């Protein structure tokens, strides 16, 4: 099954502007892993478009863009699974 997931806007506070590409790449890697290794949430198997996903919040130390991206991807995945 092919899945297309597009995140149009992501608002994060407390991170350096220059880290956005590294965080984005980490989010993409981790979401790819989660969606490949775990059961697909029903929301993704029925087709259609989801306008908004509330990924909630998480605490992160803004010192590792890769770690932040991984945590963010987990939050997005949990939001999709709800």
TAURZI-V692984 format. One line per field, one symbol per residue. burial: 1 if it has 16 or more other ideal C-beta (glycine too) atoms within 10 Angstrom, else 0. Layout:
burial->???
This chain:
burial->0000000000000000001001100110011001100000000100000000101000010000100111111111111100
